[in-house]
Amino acid sequence: MRRVQIWHDEANVASSGVPRRLGFTEIERRTPSRQPAIGKRVGVDVVWELRR
């Protein structure tokens, strides 16, 4: 493997702590075309990456 990615919804603040503690770098925020956000979700994906 050359890289590993973790994706989570922007509203899920607790999930951002996991990749941060593991040394991942936030590389992008995406707003994919899909159905409207549900519940507390924002609908924006935060993408983290760890490269070899």
Steps between C-alpha positions, in 0.01 A plus 500: 500500500616848422229688683205458735204737513238565767180683410236636738226758502609846610241498782658191658762687701594195708599314184751769407702421813582147385696581182656804667640286785623239251701753297266539202483832313175663398525530123156603383137580576250379244133569444393202293179504303264278695176514690458777759680461832317296763480583869806682634707440189627798308546319171865599468755218502835562668776294341815407693799322353811324624771425246779252525 
